Amino acid sequence: MCGARVSGACEYILKDKMIKVFIDGKEGTTGLRIFERLGKREDVELTVLPEDLRKDKAARKECINSSDAVFLCLPDAAAIESVGMVENDHVKIFDASTAHRTQPGWAYGFPELSANHRREIETSARIAIPGCHASGFISLVYPLIAGGIAGRDYPFVCHSVTGYSGGGKKMIAEYEDAERGIAYDSPRQYGLTQNHKHLPEMQAVCGLEFKPIFNPIVADFYSGMCVTVPLYTRLLSKKISLNSMKSYFEEYYVSHNFVKVMEKAESFMPANTLAGTNRMQIFVEGNDERILLISLFDNLGKGASGAAVQCMNIAFGLDERTSLI
């Protein structure tokens, strides 16, 4: 039975036995999705700040320290500020900003990458949620490096098509404006200076000597993402055929709930196929000379809120699939 009470500045949405959760930045796209996913659960007690206090530092600090799990859906500077407010050792932080993804002492929230990644999520109180574009790239490149198939100095290139929800409320409003310009009808490439905020994460997590060339593209659909890494097999560290590469990825991800290597792609690959889910599909296409590694998922699911909830489930010893599809 749901109810509500007020304790200091924080309003709690109560259910029976709970993990106390505060979403700092609930009003953003990722925060709202996390709120929606957790709001239906019987094991979660959601803490909500009244509108007039959501930017009040003292109120936020109280809510952070009275919670078991805190999701940070904030700009980097605000996320760093929130982490600095933590005084209670039991508080687990799940940071969806870019602020801590390459910082020592933070677990990287992609449990499928390795047994060590999952173990760190299980035991850490500080968990950085991967970026959306970065999730696709890392899902493809990390296994190559781990298996010695590609060298750390391989000149990787990454193309990534995303729905406009990845740009947050401002971009959503621009795309959904009835008076928008004709440019919004067409896919738009950005990050042209090769300084995209996900690049340090892509390089560091995969252990690369050089940043990849990264070509992000936003298009006129709400959510979904298709990330492609093309490979010249002649430049790889190990001689490998298309079929052998596919078998390697199948074995690498065989035991996971949300990441699956697909048998065969269709002639066209819509980027919004997995919208609304926490699933990720890996495709190995091309031929023995030129291979296309493709990661298909939802930028708001496995690329953001879904990954955050999955990490919370793991960190609290729950079935990682709870409230996720």
Phi, psi and omega per residue, in radians:
M1 nan 2.154 -3.122
C2 -1.422 2.582 3.066
G3 -2.673 -2.932 3.131
A4 -2.653 2.574 3.005
R5 -2.566 2.924 3.140
V6 -2.091 2.266 3.071
S7 -2.222 1.859 -3.043
G8 1.091 -2.256 -3.101
A9 -1.493 -0.204 -2.947
C10 -1.721 2.361 3.055
E11 -1.805 2.234 -3.072
Y12 -1.876 2.308 3.017
I13 -1.649 1.886 -2.906
L14 -1.661 2.486 2.903
K15 -2.346 -2.843 -2.960
D16 -1.210 -1.627 3.124
K17 -1.745 2.244 -2.876
M18 -2.340 2.715 2.788
I19 -1.651 2.132 3.134
K20 -1.363 2.118 -3.024
V21 -2.157 2.324 3.007
F22 -2.133 2.265 3.086
I23 -1.844 1.838 3.135
D24 -1.506 1.811 -3.027
G25 1.859 0.602 -3.087
K26 -1.083 -0.382 -3.027
E27 -1.364 -0.269 3.121
G28 -1.372 3.004 -3.065
T29 -1.040 -0.838 -3.134
T30 -1.169 -0.762 -3.139
G31 -1.058 -0.719 3.131
L32 -1.126 -0.698 3.124
R33 -1.155 -0.709 3.081
I34 -1.092 -0.775 3.128
F35 -1.023 -0.747 -3.140
E36 -1.136 -0.736 -3.121
R37 -1.169 -0.717 -3.071
L38 -1.452 -0.438 -3.067
G39 -1.118 -0.340 -3.125
K40 -1.609 -0.045 -3.022
R41 -1.570 2.586 3.139
E42 -1.602 -0.090 -3.104
D43 -1.904 0.190 -3.069
V44 -2.158 2.341 3.040
E45 -1.948 1.850 -3.065
L46 -1.482 2.295 3.087
T47 -1.739 2.199 -3.092
V48 -2.203 2.213 3.048
L49 -1.447 2.384 3.012
P50 -1.011 2.663 -3.050
E51 -0.942 -0.685 -3.064
D52 -1.314 -0.139 -3.123
L53 -2.039 0.011 -2.996
R54 -1.181 -0.300 3.053
K55 -1.894 0.143 3.124
D56 -1.393 2.089 -3.031
K57 -1.083 -0.772 -3.119
A58 -1.122 -0.706 3.139
A59 -1.157 -0.744 3.101
R60 -1.085 -0.733 -3.128
K61 -1.090 -0.729 3.109
E62 -1.069 -0.791 -3.113
C63 -1.159 -0.677 3.121
I64 -1.061 -0.845 -3.024
N65 -1.401 -0.191 3.071
S66 -1.717 0.136 -3.093
S67 -1.900 2.802 2.990
D68 -1.562 -0.684 -3.118
A69 -2.258 2.318 3.123
V70 -2.194 2.144 3.047
F71 -1.709 2.228 3.103
L72 -1.803 1.919 3.128
C73 -2.035 1.167 -2.897
L74 -2.377 2.848 2.908
P75 -1.046 2.776 -3.025
D76 -0.957 -0.823 -3.077
A77 -1.093 -0.722 3.135
A78 -1.196 -0.624 3.103
A79 -1.122 -0.757 3.094
I80 -1.069 -0.715 3.107
E81 -1.076 -0.762 -3.120
S82 -1.119 -0.726 3.103
V83 -1.055 -0.638 3.124
G84 -1.186 -0.262 3.119
M85 -1.472 -0.221 -3.048
V86 -1.199 2.214 3.115
E87 -2.106 -0.360 -3.104
N88 -1.747 2.227 -3.051
D89 -1.132 -0.424 -3.065
H90 -1.340 -0.212 -3.065
V91 -1.272 2.160 3.066
K92 -1.734 2.242 -3.108
I93 -1.812 2.288 3.063
F94 -2.077 1.781 -2.983
D95 -1.733 2.013 3.133
A96 -1.569 0.001 3.075
S97 -1.427 3.115 3.091
T98 -1.533 -0.007 -2.919
A99 -1.105 -0.580 -2.964
H100 -2.150 0.205 -3.034
R101 -1.210 -0.382 3.106
T102 -2.064 0.269 -3.079
Q103 -1.532 2.388 3.041
P104 -1.026 2.531 3.115
G105 1.555 -0.082 3.110
W106 -1.905 2.272 3.019
A107 -1.276 2.502 3.094
Y108 -1.652 2.128 -2.910
G109 -1.402 0.932 3.080
F110 -2.253 1.419 -2.971
P111 -1.115 -0.396 -3.101
E112 -1.311 -0.226 -3.074
L113 -1.163 -0.689 -3.128
S114 -2.910 2.862 3.073
A115 -1.080 -0.583 3.136
N116 -1.185 -0.696 3.086
H117 -1.054 -0.777 3.138
R118 -1.132 -0.735 -3.131
R119 -1.093 -0.700 3.132
E120 -1.146 -0.643 3.082
I121 -1.145 -0.692 -3.139
E122 -1.099 -0.562 -2.969
T123 -1.926 -0.199 -3.027
S124 -1.556 2.675 2.989
A125 -1.757 -0.003 -3.121
R126 -2.321 1.911 -3.055
I127 -2.212 2.134 3.116
A128 -1.634 2.184 3.136
I129 -1.457 2.256 -3.090
P130 -1.059 2.683 3.016
G131 -1.286 2.785 -3.044
C132 -1.162 -1.013 3.111
H133 -1.010 -0.746 -3.106
A134 -1.071 -0.651 3.132
S135 -1.009 -0.788 3.130
G136 -1.118 -0.838 -3.131
F137 -1.071 -0.839 -3.063
I138 -1.182 -0.601 3.109
S139 -1.072 -0.454 -3.116
L140 -1.670 -0.672 -2.997
V141 -1.571 -0.648 -3.136
Y142 -0.962 -0.807 3.106
P143 -1.080 -0.591 3.114
L144 -1.098 -0.755 -3.139
I145 -1.247 -0.762 -3.118
A146 -1.063 -0.607 -3.122
G147 -1.599 0.051 -3.132
G148 1.199 0.295 3.138
I149 -1.312 -0.686 3.075
A150 -2.083 2.514 3.077
G151 -1.362 2.775 3.121
R152 -1.142 -0.267 3.130
D153 -1.739 0.163 3.140
Y154 -1.063 2.393 -3.130
P155 -1.417 1.357 -3.073
F156 -1.218 2.539 3.002
V157 -2.192 2.474 -3.126
C158 -2.357 2.237 3.030
H159 -1.965 2.311 -3.063
S160 -2.418 2.129 3.100
V161 -1.859 2.206 -3.090
T162 -2.252 2.696 2.980
G163 -1.279 2.782 -3.006
Y164 -1.241 -0.243 3.104
S165 -1.102 -0.371 3.109
G166 -1.110 -0.323 3.137
G167 -1.535 0.040 3.107
G168 1.407 -2.989 -3.011
K169 -1.044 -0.680 -3.097
K170 -1.117 -0.816 -3.135
M171 -1.211 -0.652 3.086
I172 -1.015 -0.777 3.130
A173 -1.096 -0.679 3.135
E174 -1.113 -0.776 -3.109
Y175 -1.256 -0.538 -3.073
E176 -1.664 0.105 3.086
D177 -1.284 2.170 -3.127
A178 -1.076 -0.393 -3.109
E179 -1.775 0.316 -3.076
R180 -1.099 2.745 3.140
G181 -1.346 2.903 -3.072
I182 -1.149 -0.399 -3.129
A183 -1.045 -0.500 -3.115
Y184 -1.287 -0.203 3.091
D185 -1.327 -0.316 -3.034
S186 -1.904 2.582 2.975
P187 -0.982 2.449 -3.093
R188 -2.185 2.061 3.076
Q189 -1.404 2.504 3.127
Y190 -2.470 -2.974 -3.067
G191 1.119 0.608 -2.989
L192 -1.199 -0.340 3.134
T193 -1.475 -0.015 -3.119
Q194 1.066 0.677 3.089
N195 -2.206 0.543 -3.116
H196 -1.038 2.532 -3.046
K197 -1.123 -0.328 3.124
H198 -1.473 -0.200 -3.060
L199 -1.075 -0.780 3.112
P200 -1.015 -0.690 3.115
E201 -1.144 -0.777 3.141
M202 -1.061 -0.714 3.141
Q203 -1.267 -0.849 -3.009
A204 -1.183 -0.806 -3.074
V205 -1.138 -0.640 3.135
C206 -1.467 -0.194 3.138
G207 1.243 0.648 -3.084
L208 -1.485 2.586 3.083
E209 -1.315 -0.469 -3.104
F210 -2.342 2.611 3.034
K211 -1.174 2.531 3.059
P212 -1.297 2.801 2.859
I213 -1.297 2.195 -3.006
F214 -2.186 2.142 -3.095
N215 -2.079 1.521 3.086
P216 -1.417 2.494 -3.109
I217 -2.362 2.238 3.073
V218 -1.833 2.413 -3.068
A219 -2.310 2.983 -2.989
D220 -1.444 1.136 2.936
F221 -2.575 2.703 -2.930
Y222 -1.241 -0.966 -3.086
S223 -2.539 2.687 -3.079
G224 2.320 2.774 -3.072
M225 -2.701 2.429 3.067
C226 -2.275 1.966 -3.087
V227 -1.954 2.228 -3.084
T228 -2.146 2.311 3.026
V229 -2.095 1.908 3.102
P230 -1.476 2.528 -3.103
L231 -2.261 2.413 2.870
Y232 -1.609 2.035 -3.095
T233 -1.127 -0.458 -3.137
R234 -1.181 -0.315 -3.141
L235 -1.680 -0.052 -3.124
L236 -1.341 2.781 -3.118
S237 -1.307 -0.453 3.103
K238 -2.104 2.447 3.052
K239 -1.252 2.185 -3.039
I240 -2.598 2.451 3.098
S241 -1.590 2.963 3.087
L242 -1.032 -0.813 -3.111
N243 -1.139 -0.659 3.117
S244 -1.181 -0.652 3.092
M245 -1.114 -0.750 3.124
K246 -1.103 -0.746 3.126
S247 -1.098 -0.668 3.122
Y248 -1.083 -0.806 -3.135
F249 -1.195 -0.627 3.090
E250 -1.059 -0.773 3.128
E251 -1.195 -0.651 -3.092
Y252 -1.096 -0.707 -3.053
Y253 -1.878 0.288 -2.970
V254 -1.103 -0.562 -2.970
S255 -1.714 0.248 -2.999
H256 -1.859 2.603 -3.089
N257 -1.337 -0.656 -2.944
F258 -1.875 -0.195 3.139
V259 -2.012 2.167 -3.088
K260 -2.360 2.347 3.055
V261 -1.534 2.187 -3.028
M262 -1.575 2.647 -3.081
E263 -1.199 -0.847 -3.046
K264 -2.722 2.427 3.081
A265 -1.491 2.716 2.989
E266 -1.372 3.105 -3.132
S267 -1.128 -0.569 3.084
F268 -2.131 2.586 -3.114
M269 -2.166 1.707 3.101
P270 -1.150 2.367 -3.107
A271 -1.327 -0.239 -3.082
N272 -1.774 0.281 -3.080
T273 -0.993 -0.677 -3.029
L274 -1.832 0.317 3.115
A275 -0.983 2.355 3.118
G276 1.563 0.015 -3.123
T277 -2.069 3.001 2.996
N278 -1.844 0.293 -3.081
R279 -1.527 2.697 3.055
M280 -2.328 2.284 3.089
Q281 -1.962 2.326 3.122
I282 -1.890 2.299 3.088
F283 -2.086 2.424 3.043
V284 -2.079 1.856 -3.021
E285 -2.186 3.105 3.106
G286 1.856 -2.373 -3.127
N287 -2.628 -3.043 -3.044
D288 -1.212 -0.282 3.130
E289 -1.679 -0.677 -3.085
R290 -2.346 1.996 -3.074
I291 -1.879 2.437 3.019
L292 -1.899 2.068 2.983
L293 -1.694 2.224 -3.027
I294 -2.262 2.334 3.082
S295 -2.080 2.137 -3.071
L296 -2.050 2.229 -3.106
F297 -2.903 -3.099 3.114
D298 -1.742 2.171 3.122
N299 -1.067 -0.405 3.084
L300 -1.664 -0.118 -3.135
G301 -1.796 -1.741 3.112
K302 -1.081 -0.309 3.114
G303 -1.609 0.060 -3.112
A304 -2.909 -1.755 -2.966
S305 -1.135 -0.682 3.122
G306 -1.090 -0.775 3.106
A307 -1.087 -0.662 -3.141
A308 -1.125 -0.786 3.127
V309 -1.179 -0.689 3.074
Q310 -1.007 -0.779 3.119
C311 -1.115 -0.692 3.094
M312 -1.087 -0.759 3.120
N313 -1.005 -0.795 -3.134
I314 -1.141 -0.780 -3.075
A315 -1.105 -0.473 -3.135
F316 -1.804 0.272 3.040
G317 1.246 0.416 -3.129
L318 -1.705 2.920 2.981
D319 -1.067 2.176 -3.056
E320 -1.104 -0.289 -3.110
R321 -1.488 -0.060 -3.064
T322 -1.027 2.154 3.141
S323 1.139 0.338 3.121
L324 -2.197 2.591 3.054
I325 -2.207 nan nan
